[in-house]
Amino acid sequence: MDRYSVFALAREAIRNHRGWNRAWESPAPDRHYDVIVVGAGGHGLATAYYLGKNHGITNVAILEKGWLGGGNTGRNTTIIRSNYLQDASAAIYEKSRSLYETLSQDLNYNVMFSPRGLLNLAQTHHEVRGYRRIMSANGLQGVATSYLEPDAVRKLCPVMNLNGPRYPVLGALWQPRAGTARHDAVAWALARGCSAMGMHIIETCPVIGIRSADGAVSGVETTKGLIGCNKLALVAAGHSGTLAEMAGFRLPIESVALQALVSEPVKPCLDVVVMANTVHGYISQSDKGEMVIGGGADQYVNYTQRGSFQHIEETVRALIEMFPFLSNLTMLRQWGGIVDMTGDRSPILSKTPVDNIFVNCGWGTGGFKAIPGSGWAMSELVAKGEPGTLAAPFSLNRFREGMYVDENLAAGVAH
Protein backbone atom coordinates (compact mmCIF):
# COMPACT_ATOMS: atom_id res chain seq x y z
CA MET A 1 0.00 0.00 0.00
CA ASP A 2 1.27 3.46 -0.85
CA ARG A 3 2.20 5.66 2.07
CA TYR A 4 0.64 9.05 1.41
CA SER A 5 2.80 12.04 2.32
CA VAL A 6 3.96 15.37 0.91
CA PHE A 7 7.09 13.61 -0.34
CA ALA A 8 5.03 10.95 -2.18
CA LEU A 9 2.89 13.67 -3.69
CA ALA A 10 5.97 15.55 -4.92
CA ARG A 11 7.47 12.35 -6.34
CA GLU A 12 4.32 11.46 -8.25
CA ALA A 13 3.91 15.02 -9.51
CA ILE A 14 7.24 14.62 -11.28
CA ARG A 15 5.96 11.32 -12.80
CA ASN A 16 2.64 12.89 -13.90
CA HIS A 17 0.96 10.81 -11.14
CA ARG A 18 1.47 7.53 -13.01
CA GLY A 19 3.02 5.65 -10.09
CA TRP A 20 0.07 5.44 -7.71
CA ASN A 21 -1.25 1.97 -6.89
CA ARG A 22 -4.91 1.11 -6.44
CA ALA A 23 -6.24 2.31 -3.09
CA TRP A 24 -7.86 -1.09 -2.48
CA GLU A 25 -7.96 -4.40 -4.31
CA SER A 26 -11.10 -5.95 -5.81
CA PRO A 27 -10.36 -9.70 -5.90
CA ALA A 28 -12.59 -12.62 -6.81
CA PRO A 29 -14.10 -14.17 -3.66
CA ASP A 30 -12.49 -17.16 -1.97
CA ARG A 31 -14.58 -20.20 -1.08
CA HIS A 32 -14.43 -19.61 2.68
CA TYR A 33 -13.63 -16.84 5.18
CA ASP A 34 -13.39 -16.59 8.94
CA VAL A 35 -15.79 -13.63 8.85
CA ILE A 36 -18.05 -12.23 6.15
CA VAL A 37 -19.32 -8.67 6.59
CA VAL A 38 -22.35 -7.84 4.46
CA GLY A 39 -22.30 -4.15 3.57
CA ALA A 40 -19.33 -2.10 2.39
CA GLY A 41 -20.57 1.17 3.78
CA GLY A 42 -18.92 3.02 6.64
CA HIS A 43 -20.17 0.69 9.39
CA GLY A 44 -19.30 -2.51 7.53
CA LEU A 45 -15.84 -1.28 6.59
CA ALA A 46 -15.20 -0.02 10.14
CA THR A 47 -16.26 -3.39 11.54
CA ALA A 48 -13.80 -5.17 9.26
CA TYR A 49 -11.02 -2.65 9.90
CA TYR A 50 -11.23 -2.97 13.69
CA LEU A 51 -11.54 -6.75 13.43
CA GLY A 52 -8.07 -6.65 11.95
CA LYS A 53 -6.58 -3.83 13.97
CA ASN A 54 -7.95 -4.71 17.41
CA HIS A 55 -8.45 -8.48 17.19
CA GLY A 56 -6.03 -9.73 14.54
CA ILE A 57 -8.78 -11.25 12.36
CA THR A 58 -7.90 -10.54 8.74
CA ASN A 59 -9.39 -13.46 6.79
CA VAL A 60 -12.41 -11.29 6.13
CA ALA A 61 -14.61 -10.56 3.12
CA ILE A 62 -16.72 -7.42 2.85
CA LEU A 63 -19.58 -7.98 0.40
CA GLU A 64 -21.34 -5.05 -1.23
CA LYS A 65 -24.32 -5.35 -3.56
CA GLY A 66 -23.42 -2.14 -5.38
CA TRP A 67 -20.32 -0.01 -5.14
CA LEU A 68 -18.32 0.77 -2.04
CA GLY A 69 -19.89 3.57 0.00
CA GLY A 70 -22.78 3.88 -2.45
CA GLY A 71 -25.53 3.56 0.15
CA ASN A 72 -26.16 5.78 3.15
CA THR A 73 -22.45 6.48 3.61
CA GLY A 74 -22.51 8.53 0.41
CA ARG A 75 -26.01 9.92 1.01
CA ASN A 76 -25.86 11.79 4.30
CA THR A 77 -25.09 15.24 5.62
CA THR A 78 -21.78 14.30 7.34
CA ILE A 79 -22.61 15.65 10.81
CA ILE A 80 -20.67 14.27 13.80
CA ARG A 81 -21.81 14.82 17.39
CA SER A 82 -22.19 12.97 20.68
CA ASN A 83 -24.54 15.14 22.78
CA TYR A 84 -27.07 12.40 23.51
CA LEU A 85 -29.21 12.02 26.60
CA GLN A 86 -28.84 8.36 27.59
CA ASP A 87 -25.52 7.13 29.00
CA ALA A 88 -25.26 4.24 26.56
CA SER A 89 -25.79 6.50 23.56
CA ALA A 90 -23.37 9.16 24.74
CA ALA A 91 -20.71 6.51 25.36
CA ILE A 92 -20.74 5.01 21.88
CA TYR A 93 -21.17 8.33 20.05
CA GLU A 94 -18.42 9.99 22.10
CA LYS A 95 -16.14 7.03 21.37
CA SER A 96 -16.89 7.56 17.72
CA ARG A 97 -16.32 11.31 17.83
CA SER A 98 -12.99 10.83 19.58
CA LEU A 99 -11.92 8.24 16.99
CA TYR A 100 -12.81 10.67 14.20
CA GLU A 101 -10.32 13.15 15.63
CA THR A 102 -7.39 10.85 14.84
CA LEU A 103 -8.88 8.82 11.99
CA SER A 104 -6.88 10.61 9.29
CA GLN A 105 -3.62 9.86 11.06
CA ASP A 106 -4.60 6.27 11.88
CA LEU A 107 -5.54 5.49 8.27
CA ASN A 108 -3.00 7.75 6.51
CA TYR A 109 -5.85 9.32 4.56
CA ASN A 110 -7.41 12.74 5.02
CA VAL A 111 -11.06 12.25 6.00
CA MET A 112 -11.41 16.05 6.30
CA PHE A 113 -12.69 16.01 9.87
CA SER A 114 -13.69 19.56 10.78
CA PRO A 115 -14.49 20.12 14.51
CA ARG A 116 -16.39 23.33 13.82
CA GLY A 117 -18.96 22.95 16.61
CA LEU A 118 -22.70 22.29 16.58
CA LEU A 119 -25.73 24.26 17.77
CA ASN A 120 -28.95 22.43 18.69
CA LEU A 121 -31.44 25.29 18.63
CA ALA A 122 -34.08 25.56 21.34
CA GLN A 123 -37.16 27.14 19.75
CA THR A 124 -39.78 26.19 22.34
CA HIS A 125 -39.74 26.27 26.13
CA HIS A 126 -40.02 22.49 26.09
CA GLU A 127 -36.78 22.32 24.10
CA VAL A 128 -35.08 24.72 26.49
CA ARG A 129 -35.81 22.36 29.36
CA GLY A 130 -34.86 19.35 27.29
CA TYR A 131 -31.49 20.73 26.22
CA ARG A 132 -30.64 21.86 29.73
CA ARG A 133 -31.37 18.31 30.84
CA ILE A 134 -29.09 16.91 28.11
CA MET A 135 -26.36 19.36 29.12
CA SER A 136 -26.53 18.09 32.69
CA ALA A 137 -26.44 14.48 31.51
CA ASN A 138 -23.50 15.23 29.22
CA GLY A 139 -21.60 16.72 32.14
CA LEU A 140 -21.92 13.44 34.03
CA GLN A 141 -20.99 11.47 30.90
CA GLY A 142 -17.82 13.44 30.22
CA VAL A 143 -19.17 14.99 27.01
CA ALA A 144 -18.34 18.69 26.78
CA THR A 145 -21.49 20.71 26.06
CA SER A 146 -22.99 23.96 27.31
CA TYR A 147 -26.27 25.82 27.07
CA LEU A 148 -26.11 29.21 25.33
CA GLU A 149 -28.47 32.15 25.59
CA PRO A 150 -29.60 33.92 22.38
CA ASP A 151 -26.87 36.60 22.47
CA ALA A 152 -24.17 33.92 22.55
CA VAL A 153 -25.87 32.07 19.69
CA ARG A 154 -25.86 35.27 17.63
CA LYS A 155 -22.11 35.69 18.14
CA LEU A 156 -21.44 32.16 16.92
CA CYS A 157 -23.80 32.43 13.95
CA PRO A 158 -24.35 36.07 12.94
CA VAL A 159 -26.09 35.18 9.66
CA MET A 160 -29.00 33.60 11.56
CA ASN A 161 -32.24 35.45 12.24
CA LEU A 162 -33.06 34.67 15.87
CA ASN A 163 -36.47 36.38 15.83
CA GLY A 164 -38.35 34.23 13.34
CA PRO A 165 -42.12 34.75 13.08
CA ARG A 166 -43.05 31.19 14.10
CA TYR A 167 -40.22 29.88 16.26
CA PRO A 168 -37.74 32.40 17.67
CA VAL A 169 -34.44 31.04 18.94
CA LEU A 170 -34.57 30.90 22.75
CA GLY A 171 -31.10 29.39 23.18
CA ALA A 172 -29.05 26.42 22.04
CA LEU A 173 -27.15 23.38 23.21
CA TRP A 174 -23.55 23.89 22.06
CA GLN A 175 -21.01 21.12 21.49
CA PRO A 176 -17.75 22.80 20.45
CA ARG A 177 -15.93 19.59 19.44
CA ALA A 178 -18.68 18.34 17.14
CA GLY A 179 -18.38 18.92 13.42
CA THR A 180 -18.32 17.27 10.02
CA ALA A 181 -16.15 14.99 7.87
CA ARG A 182 -16.08 14.06 4.19
CA HIS A 183 -18.31 10.99 3.79
CA ASP A 184 -16.62 9.54 0.70
CA ALA A 185 -13.18 9.98 2.24
CA VAL A 186 -14.22 8.06 5.36
CA ALA A 187 -15.33 5.07 3.26
CA TRP A 188 -12.27 5.18 1.01
CA ALA A 189 -9.89 5.48 3.96
CA LEU A 190 -11.40 2.49 5.75
CA ALA A 191 -11.45 0.44 2.54
CA ARG A 192 -7.78 1.22 2.00
CA GLY A 193 -6.99 0.16 5.55
CA CYS A 194 -8.92 -3.11 5.18
CA SER A 195 -7.27 -3.94 1.88
CA ALA A 196 -3.82 -3.28 3.33
CA MET A 197 -4.49 -6.02 5.91
CA GLY A 198 -5.35 -8.51 3.16
CA MET A 199 -9.13 -8.37 3.48
CA HIS A 200 -11.24 -8.86 0.36
CA ILE A 201 -13.62 -6.09 -0.66
CA ILE A 202 -16.03 -7.61 -3.17
CA GLU A 203 -18.31 -5.14 -4.91
CA THR A 204 -21.39 -5.82 -7.08
CA CYS A 205 -21.96 -8.99 -5.09
CA PRO A 206 -25.53 -9.07 -3.70
CA VAL A 207 -26.39 -11.64 -1.04
CA ILE A 208 -29.39 -13.66 -2.18
CA GLY A 209 -29.49 -16.26 0.58
CA ILE A 210 -28.03 -17.22 3.95
CA ARG A 211 -27.23 -20.85 4.77
CA SER A 212 -27.10 -22.41 8.21
CA ALA A 213 -26.48 -25.88 9.62
CA ASP A 214 -27.40 -27.14 13.11
CA GLY A 215 -28.58 -23.64 14.10
CA ALA A 216 -25.35 -21.89 13.11
CA VAL A 217 -24.39 -19.96 10.00
CA SER A 218 -22.38 -21.80 7.35
CA GLY A 219 -22.22 -19.33 4.48
CA VAL A 220 -24.00 -16.97 2.14
CA GLU A 221 -25.35 -17.40 -1.36
CA THR A 222 -24.38 -14.54 -3.66
CA THR A 223 -24.61 -13.70 -7.34
CA LYS A 224 -20.95 -14.78 -7.48
CA GLY A 225 -21.59 -18.16 -5.91
CA LEU A 226 -21.70 -19.74 -2.47
CA ILE A 227 -19.19 -18.33 0.03
CA GLY A 228 -18.63 -20.14 3.32
CA CYS A 229 -17.86 -18.48 6.64
CA ASN A 230 -17.48 -19.16 10.33
CA LYS A 231 -19.14 -15.91 11.36
CA LEU A 232 -21.44 -13.48 9.57
CA ALA A 233 -21.95 -9.78 10.34
CA LEU A 234 -25.01 -8.13 8.80
CA VAL A 235 -24.24 -4.42 8.47
CA ALA A 236 -26.57 -3.25 5.72
CA ALA A 237 -28.58 -0.35 7.19
CA GLY A 238 -32.05 -0.16 5.60
CA HIS A 239 -31.74 -3.62 4.04
CA SER A 240 -30.92 -5.36 7.34
CA GLY A 241 -34.51 -6.55 7.73
CA THR A 242 -34.42 -8.24 4.32
CA LEU A 243 -31.19 -10.05 5.18
CA ALA A 244 -32.55 -11.11 8.58
CA GLU A 245 -35.55 -12.72 6.90
CA MET A 246 -33.14 -14.71 4.69
CA ALA A 247 -31.56 -16.03 7.90
CA GLY A 248 -34.94 -16.92 9.41
CA PHE A 249 -35.60 -14.17 11.97
CA ARG A 250 -37.13 -10.71 12.07
CA LEU A 251 -35.78 -7.37 13.25
CA PRO A 252 -37.80 -4.61 14.99
CA ILE A 253 -36.91 -1.96 12.41
CA GLU A 254 -38.66 0.03 9.72
CA SER A 255 -36.93 1.35 6.61
CA VAL A 256 -37.76 4.87 5.48
CA ALA A 257 -36.21 7.51 3.25
CA LEU A 258 -34.20 10.39 4.67
CA GLN A 259 -33.78 13.26 2.23
CA ALA A 260 -31.24 16.04 1.88
CA LEU A 261 -30.14 18.64 -0.64
CA VAL A 262 -27.34 21.10 -1.34
CA SER A 263 -27.41 24.60 -2.76
CA GLU A 264 -25.12 26.16 -5.28
CA PRO A 265 -21.73 27.04 -3.72
CA VAL A 266 -21.31 30.45 -2.09
CA LYS A 267 -18.53 32.17 -0.20
CA PRO A 268 -17.93 31.03 3.41
CA CYS A 269 -20.67 32.39 5.67
CA LEU A 270 -21.57 29.57 8.10
CA ASP A 271 -18.74 28.02 10.11
CA VAL A 272 -20.84 26.00 12.56
CA VAL A 273 -23.42 23.24 12.18
CA VAL A 274 -26.99 24.27 13.05
CA MET A 275 -29.79 21.85 13.96
CA ALA A 276 -33.38 22.96 14.49
CA ASN A 277 -35.50 20.06 15.73
CA THR A 278 -38.74 22.01 16.07
CA VAL A 279 -38.92 22.79 12.37
CA HIS A 280 -37.04 19.62 11.35
CA GLY A 281 -34.16 21.23 9.56
CA TYR A 282 -30.41 21.37 9.85
CA ILE A 283 -27.71 23.09 7.86
CA SER A 284 -23.95 23.36 7.44
CA GLN A 285 -21.61 24.65 4.76
CA SER A 286 -19.35 22.26 2.91
CA ASP A 287 -15.71 22.84 2.05
CA LYS A 288 -16.84 23.60 -1.52
CA GLY A 289 -19.23 26.29 -0.30
CA GLU A 290 -22.48 24.41 -0.76
CA MET A 291 -25.16 24.79 1.89
CA VAL A 292 -25.91 21.21 2.99
CA ILE A 293 -29.55 20.99 4.11
CA GLY A 294 -31.50 18.10 5.62
CA GLY A 295 -34.73 17.49 7.49
CA GLY A 296 -36.93 14.78 8.93
CA ALA A 297 -37.31 11.22 7.71
CA ASP A 298 -40.36 10.22 5.68
CA GLN A 299 -43.37 9.13 7.70
CA TYR A 300 -44.06 5.99 5.70
CA VAL A 301 -42.07 2.84 4.98
CA ASN A 302 -40.22 2.97 1.65
CA TYR A 303 -36.92 2.11 0.00
CA THR A 304 -36.53 5.07 -2.33
CA GLN A 305 -33.26 6.94 -2.82
CA ARG A 306 -34.88 9.86 -4.59
CA GLY A 307 -35.93 13.24 -3.25
CA SER A 308 -39.42 14.69 -3.23
CA PHE A 309 -40.85 18.17 -3.69
CA GLN A 310 -42.58 17.97 -0.30
CA HIS A 311 -39.22 17.68 1.45
CA ILE A 312 -37.84 20.73 -0.34
CA GLU A 313 -40.92 22.77 0.51
CA GLU A 314 -41.13 21.84 4.19
CA THR A 315 -37.42 21.92 5.08
CA VAL A 316 -36.36 24.96 3.08
CA ARG A 317 -39.42 26.95 4.17
CA ALA A 318 -38.48 26.38 7.80
CA LEU A 319 -34.80 27.22 7.36
CA ILE A 320 -35.48 30.38 5.34
CA GLU A 321 -37.10 31.89 8.43
CA MET A 322 -33.75 31.57 10.24
CA PHE A 323 -31.48 32.08 7.22
CA PRO A 324 -33.23 34.52 4.86
CA PHE A 325 -30.28 34.55 2.43
CA LEU A 326 -31.14 30.96 1.45
CA SER A 327 -34.10 32.28 -0.56
CA ASN A 328 -31.65 33.69 -3.11
CA LEU A 329 -29.84 30.39 -3.72
CA THR A 330 -30.48 27.71 -6.32
CA MET A 331 -30.74 24.06 -5.37
CA LEU A 332 -27.85 22.11 -6.91
CA ARG A 333 -28.95 18.51 -6.22
CA GLN A 334 -31.19 16.43 -3.96
CA TRP A 335 -31.07 12.80 -2.83
CA GLY A 336 -32.43 10.25 -0.39
CA GLY A 337 -30.97 7.47 1.76
CA ILE A 338 -32.67 4.39 3.22
CA VAL A 339 -32.47 4.54 7.01
CA ASP A 340 -33.46 1.83 9.47
CA MET A 341 -35.47 3.04 12.45
CA THR A 342 -36.10 1.30 15.76
CA GLY A 343 -38.88 2.25 18.14
CA ASP A 344 -36.52 3.85 20.67
CA ARG A 345 -34.38 5.54 17.97
CA SER A 346 -31.29 3.65 19.14
CA PRO A 347 -29.21 1.09 17.22
CA ILE A 348 -29.00 -2.68 17.44
CA LEU A 349 -25.58 -4.33 17.93
CA SER A 350 -26.40 -7.84 18.88
CA LYS A 351 -26.21 -11.59 18.59
CA THR A 352 -29.18 -13.13 16.79
CA PRO A 353 -31.25 -16.32 17.06
CA VAL A 354 -28.84 -17.98 14.60
CA ASP A 355 -25.45 -18.77 16.13
CA ASN A 356 -22.53 -16.74 14.79
CA ILE A 357 -24.75 -14.28 12.95
CA PHE A 358 -24.40 -10.78 14.35
CA VAL A 359 -26.33 -7.69 13.36
CA ASN A 360 -25.46 -4.00 13.36
CA CYS A 361 -28.41 -1.85 12.30
CA GLY A 362 -31.06 0.57 13.53
CA TRP A 363 -28.85 3.65 13.48
CA GLY A 364 -31.70 5.48 11.83
CA THR A 365 -30.77 9.03 11.03
CA GLY A 366 -27.52 9.03 13.05
CA GLY A 367 -25.37 6.50 11.24
CA PHE A 368 -22.54 8.57 9.79
CA LYS A 369 -21.43 10.07 13.08
CA ALA A 370 -21.24 6.60 14.63
CA ILE A 371 -19.07 4.87 12.01
CA PRO A 372 -15.78 4.43 13.94
CA GLY A 373 -17.46 3.75 17.29
CA SER A 374 -19.89 1.31 15.71
CA GLY A 375 -17.07 -0.57 14.02
CA TRP A 376 -15.08 -0.68 17.27
CA ALA A 377 -18.02 -2.13 19.23
CA MET A 378 -19.21 -4.48 16.49
CA SER A 379 -15.74 -5.92 15.90
CA GLU A 380 -15.49 -6.82 19.59
CA LEU A 381 -18.90 -8.51 19.45
CA VAL A 382 -17.98 -10.54 16.37
CA ALA A 383 -14.49 -11.46 17.57
CA LYS A 384 -15.48 -12.54 21.09
CA GLY A 385 -19.04 -13.68 20.51
CA GLU A 386 -20.26 -11.48 23.35
CA PRO A 387 -20.86 -7.72 23.48
CA GLY A 388 -18.43 -5.40 25.20
CA THR A 389 -19.35 -2.37 27.29
CA LEU A 390 -20.25 -0.18 24.30
CA ALA A 391 -22.51 -2.72 22.55
CA ALA A 392 -24.16 -4.42 25.53
CA PRO A 393 -27.06 -1.94 26.00
CA PHE A 394 -28.06 -2.28 22.32
CA SER A 395 -28.93 -5.97 22.32
CA LEU A 396 -32.05 -7.29 20.60
CA ASN A 397 -33.18 -8.56 24.01
CA ARG A 398 -33.92 -5.03 25.16
CA PHE A 399 -37.13 -4.99 23.12
CA ARG A 400 -38.32 -8.18 24.84
CA GLU A 401 -37.27 -6.96 28.28
CA GLY A 402 -38.45 -3.37 27.93
CA MET A 403 -34.95 -1.99 28.52
CA TYR A 404 -35.22 0.68 25.85
CA VAL A 405 -32.50 3.24 25.15
CA ASP A 406 -34.97 6.02 24.37
CA GLU A 407 -33.36 8.79 22.30
CA ASN A 408 -36.44 10.38 20.78
CA LEU A 409 -35.49 13.76 22.25
CA ALA A 410 -31.83 13.78 21.24
CA ALA A 411 -32.30 11.96 17.92
CA GLY A 412 -35.85 12.92 17.00
CA VAL A 413 -34.73 15.04 14.08
CA ALA A 414 -33.05 13.45 11.11
CA HIS A 415 -29.57 12.85 12.22
ZITAMO-V797916 format. One record per residue. N is the residue number from 1. SS is DSSP state (2 for helix, 1 for strand, 0 for the rest). PHI is phi in whole degrees, -180 to 180 (999 if undefined). PSI is psi in whole degrees, 0 to 359 (none if undefined). Layout:
# ZITAMO-V797916
[[N:SS:PHI:PSI] [N:SS:PHI:PSI]]
This chain:
# ZITAMO-V797916
[[1:0:999:135] [2:0:-63:143] [3:0:-98:114] [4:0:-78:133] [5:0:-164:170] [6:2:-64:328] [7:2:-71:319] [8:2:-64:321] [9:2:-64:317] [10:2:-65:318] [11:2:-61:314] [12:2:-73:335] [13:2:-63:322] [14:2:-66:327] [15:0:-90:12] [16:0:60:31] [17:0:58:37] [18:0:-97:358] [19:0:-102:2] [20:0:-73:140] [21:0:-90:167] [22:0:-61:141] [23:0:-67:324] [24:0:-148:153] [25:0:-85:155] [26:0:-128:74] [27:0:-81:166] [28:0:-71:147] [29:0:-69:144] [30:0:-77:174] [31:0:-80:338] [32:1:-155:145] [33:1:-135:157] [34:1:-66:316] [35:1:-137:135] [36:1:-112:130] [37:1:-108:123] [38:1:-96:114] [39:0:119:108] [40:0:-102:47] [41:0:-94:193] [42:2:-59:314] [43:2:-68:319] [44:2:-66:316] [45:2:-66:320] [46:2:-66:322] [47:2:-60:312] [48:2:-65:317] [49:2:-61:314] [50:2:-78:340] [51:2:-61:319] [52:2:-76:314] [53:2:-70:314] [54:2:-91:334] [55:2:-126:0] [56:0:70:18] [57:0:-98:110] [58:0:-121:352] [59:0:-82:74] [60:1:-129:140] [61:1:-117:134] [62:1:-109:114] [63:1:-99:133] [64:0:-132:129] [65:0:-71:334] [66:0:-116:238] [67:0:-113:156] [68:0:-58:126] [69:0:72:17] [70:0:-88:357] [71:0:-94:229] [72:2:-65:334] [73:2:-61:326] [74:2:-97:10] [75:0:-132:40] [76:0:-128:186] [77:0:-109:13] [78:0:65:19] [79:1:-83:139] [80:1:-126:123] [81:0:-156:168] [82:0:-142:18] [83:0:-85:67] [84:0:-100:161] [85:0:-80:309] [86:0:-76:146] [87:2:-59:318] [88:2:-64:319] [89:2:-67:312] [90:2:-60:323] [91:2:-64:312] [92:2:-75:324] [93:2:-73:325] [94:2:-71:324] [95:2:-59:316] [96:2:-65:314] [97:2:-61:320] [98:2:-68:324] [99:2:-67:324] [100:2:-59:327] [101:2:-63:331] [102:2:-117:10] [103:2:-64:321] [104:2:-62:318] [105:2:-71:319] [106:2:-63:322] [107:2:-102:359] [108:0:54:46] [109:0:-156:129] [110:0:-76:108] [111:0:-89:3] [112:0:60:41] [113:0:-67:129] [114:1:-127:97] [115:0:-78:70] [116:0:-87:349] [117:0:94:153] [118:1:-136:136] [119:1:-110:119] [120:1:-95:107] [121:1:-74:136] [122:1:-100:114] [123:0:-118:5] [124:0:-139:161] [125:2:-66:330] [126:2:-62:317] [127:2:-68:324] [128:2:-57:312] [129:2:-64:319] [130:2:-63:317] [131:2:-73:328] [132:2:-65:324] [133:2:-66:316] [134:2:-62:319] [135:2:-58:317] [136:2:-65:318] [137:2:-64:317] [138:2:-61:324] [139:2:-62:321] [140:2:-74:335] [141:2:-88:351] [142:0:83:19] [143:0:-102:122] [144:0:-79:106] [145:0:-138:164] [146:1:-149:159] [147:1:-102:129] [148:1:-110:141] [149:0:-81:166] [150:2:-55:321] [151:2:-62:321] [152:2:-70:326] [153:2:-64:319] [154:2:-63:323] [155:2:-66:323] [156:2:-75:329] [157:0:-138:76] [158:0:-67:341] [159:0:-80:355] [160:0:-88:139] [161:0:-89:111] [162:0:-83:350] [163:0:-113:51] [164:0:-63:154] [165:0:-67:330] [166:0:-97:310] [167:0:-133:90] [168:0:-67:155] [169:0:-83:116] [170:0:-95:352] [171:1:158:190] [172:1:-163:149] [173:1:-87:125] [174:1:-115:123] [175:1:-117:102] [176:0:-68:336] [177:0:-100:11] [178:0:-80:176] [179:1:172:217] [180:1:-141:167] [181:0:-146:168] [182:0:-86:117] [183:2:-63:315] [184:2:-61:319] [185:2:-63:324] [186:2:-62:314] [187:2:-65:315] [188:2:-65:321] [189:2:-64:315] [190:2:-66:320] [191:2:-62:318] [192:2:-63:319] [193:2:-66:321] [194:2:-66:315] [195:2:-63:324] [196:2:-64:335] [197:0:-89:3] [198:0:91:8] [199:0:-75:154] [200:1:-102:120] [201:1:-102:113] [202:1:-115:105] [203:0:-90:168] [204:0:46:50] [205:0:-135:73] [206:0:-64:142] [207:1:-86:126] [208:1:-114:358] [209:1:-172:154] [210:1:-125:127] [211:1:-103:145] [212:1:-140:158] [213:1:-143:129] [214:0:56:38] [215:0:79:8] [216:1:-129:151] [217:1:-66:145] [218:1:-125:342] [219:1:167:182] [220:1:-129:144] [221:1:-93:131] [222:1:-130:172] [223:0:-70:351] [224:0:-108:17] [225:1:109:179] [226:1:-80:132] [227:1:-125:121] [228:1:-84:158] [229:1:-158:157] [230:1:-86:325] [231:1:-138:150] [232:1:-132:127] [233:1:-113:118] [234:1:-93:110] [235:0:-134:70] [236:0:-127:23] [237:2:50:238] [238:2:-64:344] [239:2:-98:8] [240:2:-62:322] [241:2:-63:322] [242:2:-65:317] [243:2:-67:321] [244:2:-61:320] [245:2:-64:325] [246:2:-61:327] [247:2:-86:351] [248:0:100:17] [249:0:-141:168] [250:0:-116:153] [251:0:-115:144] [252:0:-83:62] [253:0:-132:157] [254:1:-124:143] [255:1:-105:125] [256:1:-136:164] [257:1:-87:141] [258:1:-119:125] [259:1:-110:153] [260:1:-151:169] [261:1:-155:163] [262:1:-131:149] [263:1:-89:176] [264:0:-61:154] [265:0:-72:142] [266:0:-134:171] [267:0:-64:155] [268:0:-56:127] [269:0:-145:351] [270:0:-138:104] [271:0:-107:19] [272:0:-132:167] [273:1:-97:136] [274:1:-122:125] [275:1:-116:135] [276:1:-129:94] [277:0:-66:325] [278:0:-61:318] [279:0:-99:4] [280:0:55:62] [281:1:-151:150] [282:1:-149:155] [283:1:-152:145] [284:1:-150:169] [285:1:-113:130] [286:0:-78:170] [287:0:-62:334] [288:0:-85:354] [289:0:99:356] [290:0:-72:144] [291:1:-87:113] [292:1:-91:120] [293:1:-126:134] [294:1:-141:168] [295:1:-148:210] [296:1:-78:161] [297:1:-76:156] [298:0:-60:154] [299:0:-95:10] [300:0:-138:151] [301:0:-69:131] [302:0:-166:164] [303:0:-122:28] [304:0:-80:152] [305:0:-119:23] [306:0:-109:158] [307:0:-88:170] [308:0:-135:155] [309:2:-64:325] [310:2:-58:319] [311:2:-64:315] [312:2:-58:312] [313:2:-63:311] [314:2:-71:314] [315:2:-72:312] [316:2:-67:323] [317:2:-60:320] [318:2:-69:317] [319:2:-73:332] [320:2:-64:331] [321:2:-62:324] [322:2:-92:332] [323:0:-129:79] [324:2:-57:331] [325:2:-64:340] [326:2:-62:334] [327:2:-65:344] [328:2:-93:357] [329:0:-98:154] [330:0:-100:138] [331:1:-71:132] [332:1:-90:312] [333:1:-160:162] [334:1:-141:150] [335:1:-156:172] [336:1:-136:155] [337:1:-128:153] [338:1:-95:110] [339:1:-107:151] [340:1:-110:118] [341:1:-111:131] [342:0:-98:168] [343:0:-66:329] [344:0:-100:8] [345:0:60:31] [346:0:-126:157] [347:0:-77:174] [348:1:-121:120] [349:1:-128:105] [350:1:-157:156] [351:1:-69:166] [352:0:-129:175] [353:0:-63:343] [354:0:-100:124] [355:1:-56:138] [356:0:67:15] [357:1:-107:127] [358:1:-123:147] [359:1:-127:140] [360:1:-131:105] [361:1:-159:188] [362:0:76:16] [363:0:-72:347] [364:2:58:235] [365:2:-93:7] [366:2:-118:28] [367:0:-73:318] [368:2:-62:317] [369:2:-64:339] [370:2:-96:0] [371:2:-53:303] [372:2:-65:317] [373:2:-65:321] [374:2:-63:314] [375:2:-62:321] [376:2:-61:312] [377:2:-71:319] [378:2:-68:322] [379:2:-63:323] [380:2:-65:319] [381:2:-63:315] [382:2:-68:316] [383:2:-66:317] [384:2:-97:344] [385:0:82:357] [386:0:-136:147] [387:0:-73:146] [388:0:-86:192] [389:2:-61:319] [390:2:-69:319] [391:2:-87:337] [392:2:-53:318] [393:0:-69:348] [394:0:-106:29] [395:0:-71:155] [396:0:-61:332] [397:2:-63:340] [398:2:-65:333] [399:2:-75:330] [400:2:-76:323] [401:2:-91:352] [402:0:75:20] [403:0:-94:61] [404:0:-70:150] [405:0:-108:82] [406:0:-78:111] [407:0:-120:32] [408:0:-65:332] [409:0:-77:312] [410:0:-80:337] [411:0:-123:19] [412:0:-69:332] [413:0:-89:166] [414:0:-75:75] [415:0:157:none]]
